[in-house]
Amino acid sequence: RIAGAVAAPLSAFETAAAAIGAGREVVFHCRSGGRTTAHCDRLAAAVAGQAFVLEGGIDAWKTAGLPVAGDRKAPLEIMRQVQIAAGTLVLSGVALGFLVHPGFFGLSAFVGAGLTFAGISGWCGMANLLKLAPWNRATAA
């Protein structure tokens, strides 16, 4: 994250925006800039001051050599968690299918079908389940 920046997920943005003082300049960013650009009108409408979008997101910020503050306690990005979980399930299904019973190949097929559905619909059940995991919940201050 950018040091000194207020971080808020898009799903909770309206609540976080209420805490931004009137007349302050706000720079919105995400990892690559895509989500922020897609929602820039909604974001700008929620703040009283001038609003800007960081072109290229935090990735471009880092590439430019600008300072970032890492949070070693933060969980992995949710899509990386999905990739790890899905890959582990597929590999387990294949291994168990060969070693134990061919019915375990169904596990790999189920995960593949879920990933295909997520790609087509934009809704990922595995990501939603992983968001409920204890390590992905914000701790109360």
C-alpha positions in Angstrom: 0.0 0.0 0.0 1.0 3.6 -0.3 2.3 4.9 3.0 -0.2 7.3 4.6 -3.1 6.2 2.3 -6.4 5.1 3.6 -7.2 1.6 2.2 -10.8 0.5 1.8 -12.2 -2.2 -0.5 -14.7 -1.1 -3.1 -17.5 -3.0 -1.4 -17.0 -0.7 1.7 -16.0 2.5 0.0 -19.1 4.6 0.8 -18.4 4.1 4.5 -14.7 4.9 4.2 -15.5 8.0 2.0 -17.6 9.5 4.7 -14.5 9.9 6.8 -12.6 11.9 4.2 -12.7 15.6 5.0 -14.4 18.0 2.6 -12.2 19.7 0.2 -9.4 17.2 0.3 -7.9 15.9 -2.9 -8.3 12.1 -3.2 -6.3 9.7 -5.3 -8.0 6.3 -6.0 -6.1 3.3 -6.9 -6.3 -0.5 -7.1 -3.6 -3.0 -8.0 -3.5 -2.4 -11.8 -5.9 0.5 -12.2 -8.7 -1.5 -14.0 -11.3 -1.6 -11.2 -10.6 2.0 -10.2 -11.1 3.2 -13.8 -14.2 1.2 -14.2 -15.8 2.8 -11.0 -14.2 6.3 -11.2 -17.6 8.1 -11.6 -19.0 6.3 -8.5 -15.8 7.0 -6.5 -15.6 10.7 -7.5 -19.2 11.2 -6.6 -18.6 10.0 -3.0 -16.0 12.7 -2.1 -16.4 16.4 -1.8 -12.9 17.4 -3.0 -11.1 16.7 -6.3 -10.7 13.1 -7.2 -8.0 11.5 -9.3 -7.3 7.9 -10.5 -3.7 6.6 -10.2 -3.1 5.4 -13.8 -1.8 1.8 -13.7 -2.6 1.4 -10.0 -0.2 0.4 -7.3 1.7 -1.8 -9.8 2.7 1.3 -11.8 3.5 3.2 -8.6 6.0 0.4 -7.6 7.4 0.2 -11.2 8.1 3.9 -11.0 10.2 3.2 -7.9 8.0 5.1 -5.5 7.8 4.0 -1.9 5.3 1.5 -0.6 4.5 0.2 2.8 4.1 -3.5 3.0 1.9 -5.3 5.5 3.5 -8.7 6.3 0.4 -9.6 8.3 -2.0 -9.1 5.4 -3.4 -12.3 3.8 -2.6 -13.2 0.3 -4.8 -11.6 -2.4 -8.1 -13.5 -2.6 -7.5 -14.6 -6.2 -4.1 -16.1 -5.3 -5.9 -18.0 -2.5 -8.4 -19.3 -5.1 -5.6 -20.4 -7.4 -3.9 -22.2 -4.6 -7.0 -23.9 -3.3 -8.3 -24.8 -6.8 -4.9 -26.2 -7.8 -4.6 -28.2 -4.7 -8.1 -29.7 -5.1 -7.5 -30.5 -8.8 -4.1 -32.2 -8.0 -5.6 -34.1 -5.1 -8.5 -35.3 -7.2 -6.2 -36.5 -10.0 -3.8 -38.2 -7.5 -6.7 -39.9 -5.6 -8.3 -40.9 -8.8 -5.2 -42.8 -9.9 -4.3 -44.1 -6.5 -7.6 -44.8 -4.7 -10.7 -44.8 -6.9 -11.5 -43.3 -10.3 -14.5 -41.5 -8.7 -12.1 -38.9 -7.2 -11.6 -37.6 -10.8 -15.0 -36.0 -10.2 -13.4 -33.6 -7.7 -11.2 -32.2 -10.4 -14.1 -32.0 -12.8 -16.2 -30.1 -10.2 -13.4 -27.6 -9.5 -12.9 -27.1 -13.3 -16.6 -26.5 -13.7 -16.6 -24.0 -10.9 -13.7 -22.1 -12.4 -15.3 -22.1 -15.8 -18.6 -20.7 -14.3 -16.6 -18.1 -12.4 -14.9 -16.9 -15.5 -18.1 -16.7 -17.5 -20.3 -15.2 -14.8 -17.8 -13.1 -12.8 -19.1 -14.8 -9.6 -16.6 -17.1 -7.8 -18.1 -19.3 -5.0 -14.6 -20.4 -3.9 -13.5 -16.7 -3.4 -16.7 -16.0 -1.4 -16.0 -19.0 0.8 -12.4 -18.0 1.3 -13.4 -14.5 2.3 -15.1 -16.0 5.3 -11.9 -17.8 6.4 -10.5 -16.5 9.7 -7.3 -15.2 8.2 -9.3 -13.0 5.7 -11.4 -11.3 8.4 -10.3 -7.9 9.6 -9.5 -7.9 13.3 -11.3 -5.5 15.6 -9.1 -2.7 16.7 
